[in-house]
Amino acid sequence: MPVLAKGHRRVRRGSAEDHADLRQQVIAAAFAIHERDGIQAMSMRALAGDLGLSPMALYRYFTSKADLLRALGEVAMTEAELTVSAAIADEPSARARLRIATESFIDYWEARPARFRLFYMTPETMEPETATQMVKSPNYRRSVALAASLSTDLIAEVGGDRKKGLLARDLHTALMVGYLHSRIINVRFPWHDFKALRQSVIETIVAGVEQCVRKSK
């Protein structure tokens, strides 16, 4: 029987439910470390210490720090998608859904700046292997599908050009993430009034996406 270091708790090899429960505990503890101390402090050893586990026990749930970061990114991405989906669920107008989705997406990440940095700015989550794994995940595909549906529904409502659907989707995402990067990351700039800027950005994004899908005359 393996000897555990003092203070470590034994990981029981229980049911799939037990495994999933401890995996969620690991993810929650990792988010807490990241939000409290930043990405550099979030080592597997530090995480194991917070959980009272031996460092090797964590490798039953995540093969590496990059694997753990991918899981954290997917949690944040999924939460953002579910937040937007819930916000637009009862709105029949495609134009209104686009506006609500834009504001809801911005709301989610503004309220969680550490998660924005983790998802959009952590080098490990951008490495080809990790990025490829995330792109293949059902949750990621659902998020992309939601983004695409906002554009295609708008095209149907305003009589737009169906060939511009993907361009409109990409424009929408680029403008939202660009604003969030300015809001969360570029703290050196002497921003005058973020409340007014935010509202102007939302109006500009919605108008820009609609202009993008309009048929050329």
C-alpha positions in Angstrom: 0.0 0.0 0.0 1.4 3.4 -1.0 2.5 5.8 1.8 1.0 9.3 1.5 2.9 12.4 2.6 1.6 13.9 5.9 -1.6 15.9 5.4 -2.6 14.2 2.2 -5.9 12.5 1.9 -6.3 9.2 0.1 -8.0 9.3 -3.3 -10.6 6.4 -3.3 -11.1 4.5 -6.5 -14.8 4.7 -6.4 -17.5 5.0 -9.0 -17.6 7.2 -12.1 -19.7 9.6 -10.1 -17.0 9.9 -7.4 -14.4 10.4 -10.2 -16.5 13.2 -11.8 -17.1 14.8 -8.4 -13.4 15.0 -7.5 -12.6 16.2 -11.0 -15.0 19.1 -10.4 -13.3 19.8 -7.1 -10.0 20.0 -8.8 -11.4 22.4 -11.4 -13.0 24.6 -8.8 -9.7 24.7 -6.8 -7.7 25.6 -9.9 -10.0 28.5 -10.7 -9.6 29.7 -7.2 -5.8 29.6 -7.4 -5.8 31.3 -10.8 -8.1 34.1 -9.7 -6.3 34.6 -6.5 -2.6 34.3 -7.5 -2.5 34.2 -11.3 -1.4 31.6 -13.9 2.2 31.3 -12.7 1.1 30.1 -9.3 -1.2 27.4 -10.6 1.1 24.4 -10.6 -0.1 20.9 -10.1 1.8 20.8 -6.8 0.1 24.0 -5.5 -3.2 22.6 -6.6 -2.6 19.3 -4.8 -1.7 21.2 -1.7 -4.9 23.2 -1.7 -6.9 20.0 -2.1 -4.9 17.9 0.4 -3.9 15.4 -2.2 -0.6 14.0 -3.3 0.6 15.7 -6.5 0.6 12.3 -8.4 -3.1 11.9 -7.5 -4.1 14.8 -9.8 -2.7 13.0 -12.8 -5.6 10.5 -12.6 -7.8 13.4 -13.6 -5.6 15.6 -15.8 -2.5 14.4 -17.7 -0.7 17.8 -17.5 -1.1 21.4 -16.6 -2.0 22.1 -20.2 -4.8 19.5 -20.0 -6.1 21.1 -16.8 -6.0 24.6 -18.4 -7.9 23.3 -21.4 -10.6 21.9 -19.1 -10.8 25.3 -17.3 -11.1 27.1 -20.6 -13.9 24.8 -21.7 -15.8 25.4 -18.5 -15.6 29.1 -19.0 -16.5 28.9 -22.7 -19.5 26.7 -21.9 -20.7 28.9 -19.1 -20.5 31.9 -21.5 -22.5 30.0 -24.2 -25.2 28.9 -21.7 -25.5 32.5 -20.4 -26.0 33.9 -23.9 -28.4 31.0 -24.9 -30.6 31.6 -21.8 -30.6 35.4 -22.4 -31.9 35.1 -26.0 -34.2 32.1 -25.6 -37.5 34.0 -25.5 -36.7 36.7 -28.0 -38.3 36.2 -31.4 -36.5 39.0 -33.3 -33.1 38.1 -34.8 -31.9 41.7 -34.6 -32.9 41.8 -30.9 -31.2 38.5 -30.2 -28.0 39.8 -31.7 -28.1 42.8 -29.4 -29.0 40.7 -26.3 -26.3 38.1 -27.1 -23.7 40.8 -27.6 -24.5 42.4 -24.2 -24.8 39.1 -22.4 -21.4 37.9 -23.8 -19.7 41.1 -22.7 -21.5 40.9 -19.3 -20.2 37.4 -18.7 -16.5 38.1 -19.3 -16.5 41.6 -17.7 -17.7 40.0 -14.5 -14.9 37.3 -14.8 -11.7 39.1 -15.9 -9.4 36.3 -14.7 -11.3 33.8 -16.8 -11.0 36.1 -19.8 -7.2 36.1 -19.4 -7.2 32.4 -18.9 -9.3 31.6 -22.0 -8.0 34.2 -24.4 -4.5 35.0 -23.2 -2.9 31.9 -21.7 -0.2 30.6 -24.0 -0.8 26.9 -22.9 -4.4 27.1 -24.1 -3.2 28.4 -27.5 -0.7 25.6 -28.2 -1.6 23.7 -31.3 -2.3 20.4 -29.6 -4.5 21.9 -26.8 -6.3 24.2 -29.3 -7.0 21.3 -31.6 -8.5 19.3 -28.7 -10.8 22.2 -27.7 -12.0 22.8 -31.2 -13.0 19.1 -31.4 -15.1 19.3 -28.2 -18.9 19.3 -28.5 -19.1 22.3 -26.2 -16.8 24.4 -28.4 -18.8 23.4 -31.5 -22.0 24.3 -29.8 -20.6 27.8 -29.0 -19.5 28.3 -32.6 -22.9 27.1 -33.8 -24.6 29.7 -31.6 -22.4 32.4 -32.9 -23.2 31.4 -36.5 -26.9 31.2 -35.9 -27.0 34.8 -34.8 -25.7 35.8 -38.2 -27.8 33.4 -40.3 -31.0 34.3 -38.4 -30.3 38.0 -38.9 -29.7 37.4 -42.7 -33.1 35.7 -42.9 -34.8 38.5 -41.1 -33.3 41.5 -43.0 -33.0 39.7 -46.4 -29.3 39.7 -46.3 -26.6 37.9 -48.3 -26.3 34.3 -47.1 -22.7 34.1 -48.4 -21.7 36.7 -45.7 -22.9 34.5 -42.8 -19.4 33.4 -41.7 -17.9 36.8 -42.2 -20.6 38.3 -40.0 -20.0 35.7 -37.3 -16.3 36.4 -37.3 -16.8 40.2 -37.3 -19.2 39.8 -34.3 -16.7 37.8 -32.3 -13.7 39.9 -33.2 -15.4 43.1 -32.1 -16.7 41.7 -28.8 -13.4 40.2 -27.9 -11.5 43.3 -29.0 -13.6 45.5 -26.7 -13.1 43.0 -23.8 -9.4 43.0 -24.3 -9.4 46.8 -24.1 -11.6 46.8 -21.1 -9.8 44.1 -19.1 -6.2 44.1 -20.3 -5.3 47.6 -21.5 -5.5 49.3 -18.1 -2.7 51.8 -19.0 -4.9 53.7 -21.3 -6.8 56.7 -19.7 -10.3 55.4 -20.6 -12.8 58.3 -20.0 -16.1 56.6 -19.5 -16.4 52.8 -19.8 -20.2 52.9 -19.3 -20.7 55.2 -22.3 -18.0 53.4 -24.3 -19.6 50.0 -23.6 -23.0 51.1 -24.8 -21.5 52.7 -28.0 -19.5 49.5 -28.6 -22.7 47.4 -28.4 -24.6 49.7 -30.8 -21.6 49.7 -33.2 -21.3 45.9 -33.2 -24.9 45.3 -33.9 -25.0 47.9 -36.6 -21.7 46.6 -38.1 -22.9 43.0 -38.2 -26.2 44.1 -39.9 -24.3 46.2 -42.4 -22.0 43.3 -43.1 -24.8 41.0 -44.1 -26.8 43.5 -46.2 -26.8 42.8 -49.9 -24.6 45.1 -52.0 -26.6 47.3 -54.2 
